[in-house]
Amino acid sequence: MILRRGNPIRLSLAAAPLLLAGCLPPPPVAQTSDRVVAVRTVAVTAAEIQPTTLQPATVHPFYHSEVRPKASGFVSQLRVDIGDVVQAGQVLLQIDVPEMSKQREVIQARIKRLQADEKRAAAGVNLADAQVRSSQASLVEAESEMRRADASLAAAESEFQRTSDLVERGSLQDRMLDEVRKKRDSERAAKQSVASAIDSAKANVAVTEAQKVAAEADLEAARAETMIAERELEELDVMIDYTTVRAPIAGIVSERNVEPGDLVGKASDQASTRPLLVINQVDKLRVRIPVPETDAARVNPGDEVTLTFPSFAGEPPIKAAVTRRSGSLDPSTRTMIVEVELENTDGKLLPGMFGQASISLSGKVAANLLPARAIRFGEDDKAYVYVVGQDETVTVAAIETGLDDGQSIQVRSGLLPGQRVIDAHLKRFTDGQKVTVLTN
């Protein structure tokens, strides 16, 4: 047996008189009657029941997207309206931002100038590289000249030594030694000149290499400037792309707060407080159910849910399963949100619809049960029954009800298993009134 929490059972039209007669509270003053009323009784039975919780349910779109502007400008085109079905990425509206187009032209011109600077810097690197190679060639030439000067000086020194020996032995005149000495000194001077040329060539190589490094640095700086300008252009293009507002999800346009020509974006405070458009995905829905603290711990994903909606009162309930649970209680309401996903390809259900959800709770519980027809409710909605004692005397007993499946109602307190109470009857009874219990 499956019971649910909720309001008492609603009887059929045929049983309405019984309900009308039984729902009135007993009169405060006992009335006596000479005629004994015949009644039928039912007993309180103990049974294990599958508890349910009956809670309000609200239909929500599967995704709810509020479209707001990123770019500031005037709306030049509005391509959708309320009720239109849109696809993800579809153009919804166009924002006119002419200043961004001008800014883009300025950045493009700056990029062209920077690219020219980059080419000039690259030419400077090539020139510096050529100068380095030229200075290095001059150094190589000077070093070669130094080797030739060394050879010439060595020959002159050798000739000077030989001539000096001959002069000392008297084989040659002194003037021959003077000539050889002058030649040696000339070769020494030539070597010093070549050494100076080598030093100059080395210095020139160092200068040209430094100039090449500077030229390469200038090229890198020019390339960096060009890259910065190109990134600025890309950033501007992204902002320009925002002027074309597209649908973030597929769904139905359920709200429109913009007109052609409206100023939107940061320049408009009004536009920043409300979304331009609202899109709801309704081919799939979320039904949200607030479950009270007393039942929240017993609801789990996969539990059976029965949904009913007043808009479809004549149709059978919708059977579904718990998809997810929030896992925490709202401090203000002490309820936990439970979600049920429903397919809605026919568009029958609409976001915002209100209904009731009966959730089967995990685990069975022992309960005392009475047929729903045997329980009366007073004007204060408090339940009571007519208990029939062994001496067939009536006692009006207040009870606390619990789970209700429409056929039977749980009796939380006020009765014990086996006690008998008057079944559905048109008459009201009072404490101490005698009745006759029918056996069939």
Steps between C-alpha positions, in 0.01 A plus 500: 500500500632845408386805693580861456498812711239751403139608533223252590352296218244664274196273473309439180180689426297197604653511847481879538198495731691273735787743512278801553325329782817360657725808480300706744630496858282336764279741683637604836184398683404135498167416339294197594281297275255228584582315178828307487690557171633198315860544382778304340850513646855463373805406704835675524752274325877490530698462179832582338465782252716660233505864607478783253524875532262725311654838423447791261692484173598778262606462137821676397681518164793266470722801431406864553727748320488878542657675201683819594714730282879502517545786253352848544307653215165537326292200393491511120327165437266285710445161341292312759193554713313329781408141416762456230691172504874563468804278461831536682718752317209659312522880459251672730581867450767734365656793689637792297840620630658720224778629727641149522527482121698825497719376782567186298616706201738696725653181641536350151688813383726481806573135425607590143736769635644259755547235233698758296710573808552128538627471141733795555636341815551172311695691232709656775581154632609389154716811459662449840566138415672604177711752689600231748608272218694787337680588822578137562644472148714811567625339818587181314683706239693691767595178676625362167700816447644452848624155406665644186660779707627243749661305217655811347630615838648158568679508162628852568625397846677200352661711227605759758672234714684352200612844374612599850722190522656572163566864590667395823730265309570778250345323211249781439508871543313673781260670263358159405410445864324837510286405200402168656423671832269749329316218324457316832369814670259553212362151542456558873309819432284319243417231757397761755279659237336167427453440874319832527286406202409172674399685816288737291338210315418324829348818636299538178374141532386567858321819389321331213399203716356743758316680220360168385377418853337845518338447160365161607360657819332768289349225284369313803353822638333573166357148488372535857331831416338339197381202708352733764308688235379174344377375841320832550333447164399148599357629828304766314372237256374298796316805630360568154382137486302568819294753304338199333299350787446127455288243684706319767259204506222352290153579629208741489522877545278553805581865576609806299605827661655680201378697200680600178694819563540444874832592655636190671815405687701693757374833370145410603425436866155366415640248254749375757228414757278288275596237245438587137346158439422191703527156339363184662578146394162326521543180299627364830386629840594492865227447758616631837344366818573643848511205739466582873771413748305206644507317165811642331741234626283222353491635143764364263567517125292238322205513743162486326313829458136544396422844359156654456415843360170689535531603134466133403256381766332251268823333392689219678787601731853522363734233632866599534800452726707729719792623289699686763476654844670813632633319805442793737210683659402858432544672840197724440252222409669188642437322173727318255456551126445181300510508120322280247589525131218463248507478122270762348547469126129566442516825702207395714647610830595865547756653737323642803227236514403389849410147603542235766766235532464177696844356576536141621731508800753225561414230755167378635354606838248344739173694524144483636251543216135586462292531185488864400118497508498425873690815596319833543650850493368799688489862389847543652626213277564283805417133458275291724322163497205335673641218713254222586567327832417148613168624633419655161540848642649776280803703602614799291880471479737758352782345297817610323520390139804436287556339164209486255474299177146602421355172633654465844635755747767441762394560862800635687334531840162473670422134411645156557510206260175301518278786621183534299351823373181585315536467126362763258158618624266791431426558865709681758560337834572622852691370800306228684251441220382142461518332161433157354792346316403315184691182441462474123 
